[in-house]
């Protein structure tokens, strides 16, 4: 059954309005970003810290299960990412610009600086761009 042109326009406008509202409501917020960033940072930190040569020898002697230790810090890492981020909310989507790092972990061991740009929308988060300014865990 075909609809009259005026009726069809209203139907399409209503459908488009519902779709836009659905996207706006599914825009991931700061809590979602913290969880996402925590997961990503656990992956990065585990890869850099827990691989051979990732930590100084003294730290390797003290830390028995590096991946488990790093994973236990997921929430803290997510909070750290949120603290180093700016959110640009466009309603239907958000952009998160994040800068982290530069802190000294141990004498002579500095956390590398990271930058990331993350797109959040439709219930998903996607890293659009990331870079590392320093080499992994600079030992001075």
N, C-alpha and C positions, 0 to 999 in steps of 0.2 A: 504494500500500500504506500503510495507516494504521499508526501506532505506538501502543503502549500509553501511557496518560497519564504514567506514571513515566518511560518512555523518552523521550517528547517533551520533558518538562521538562529532562532531561539534555542532549538535543540542543540545545535553545534556550539553556541555560546555557553550554554549550560554545561555541556560535556567538557569544554575547554576550561571553564571555571573550576569544575570539580577536579580536573587533572592538575591544574596549577595549585589548588589548595592542598591536594594530596602530596605534591612535591614539596611544598613549603612545610607541611607538617612532618615530612620524613627527612627533613634536613638535619643531619647529625649535629648534635650540640657538643659543648665542652666535655661532658662526661664520656661521650662516645669517642671524642678525639683523644682524651687521656688514655682510654683503654687501647685504642689503635696505636698510639705513639708508644705506649709501654711495651706492647708486643713487638713493634719494630725495633725499639732500642734494645730489648733483650736479645733479639736476633743479632743485631750489629755488635753489641758488647760481647756476647758469647763467642762470636766469630773472631773478634780481635783479641779478647783477653784469654780465652781458653785454648787457643791454638798454641802449638809449640813456639816459644819465644814471645808470647803475648804479654807475659808478666815477668818481672825481674825474678831471679832465682830464689831470693829470700821469700817473696810472696808465694811462689810455687810450693815451697816447703810448708808454708802455713795453711794454704788453701787446698783442701783435699778434693772437693767436688765443685769445681769452678762453674760448670753450667747450672747446677742447682743453686749455687749462691747468687749468680746473676739473675736467674729466673725468680728468686725470692724477692727481688727488688723491682719487679714489674710495676707495681702501683706507684712506688716512689719515682721511678723513671718516667712514668706517664705524667705525674704531677710536675716533675721538672720540665718536661716538654711543654706542658700547658703554661707554666710560668714563663717560659722563654718564647711564647707564641703571641701573635696578634691575629685576631679573627676579624675578617672582613665579611659581614653577613649581607648577602644580597637577597635574602628571603627564600628564593628557590634553591640556592646553593650558598656555600661559604668557602672562603679561601683562608687557610691557616698558613701564616709565614712564621717559621720557627728558626731560632738560632740558639745553639747550645754549645757548651764546652769551654775550654780554657782553664778549668779549675785544676789545681794541683792535688793529685790523689796521695802521693807519697813524695818525699823529697826526691827530686829529679824525675818525677813521672807526672806528665800533664795530660789531661783528657783532650783529645783532638776537638777542634771546632767543626760543628756540622751546621748546615743550612738546609732547610727543606721547604717546599711549597706543596701544600696538600689541598686537594679539592674534596669538599664534602657535599653530597647531594643524593637524593633518592635513596637514603638509608645506607649509603656507601661512602667510604673514604678511599682516596687514591692519591698516592704521591706522584705529583707531576714532575718535580725536579728536586734533586738532592745533590749536595756536594760536601766534600770534606776539605777544609782549608789546610789542615796539618796532616802529617803522616800519623798513622795509628799510634796512640800512646807514646808520645815523644819522650825519650829518655835523655835527660840532660846531664 
